[in-house]
Amino acid sequence: MEKTAPDTNHKEQNETIDVETITEASFKAADPEQKRKIIEAVLDKDVRPMLIMDGGNIEVLDIKENGEHTDIYIRYLGACSGCAASSLGTLYAIGNTLRQKLGENIRVSPV
């Protein structure tokens, strides 16, 4: 039997999610797997292109519900992993983008 590599290209999986139609209520009501897909879709559309232009990227490591908050744990990749701006400016931009699209109770933390 031939082994195939797992599909790690989340971008292809997210193409069916229209991030412009996601509301705070629909995000809150989504199950954990759907929340991950929505978050990845927002990142693909609004965050990753900027990071990739500078030689970096981010990876979502975990998403946890913490009371009324959704905590998203990320890891910087490529040039972002050693960049001083990633600890403040970039993190603020990522969190702000996700809060604008998905609700004010989003918190983003680098790991």
Order of alpha helices (4+ residues) and beta strands (2+ residues): alpha-alpha-alpha-alpha-beta-beta-alpha-beta
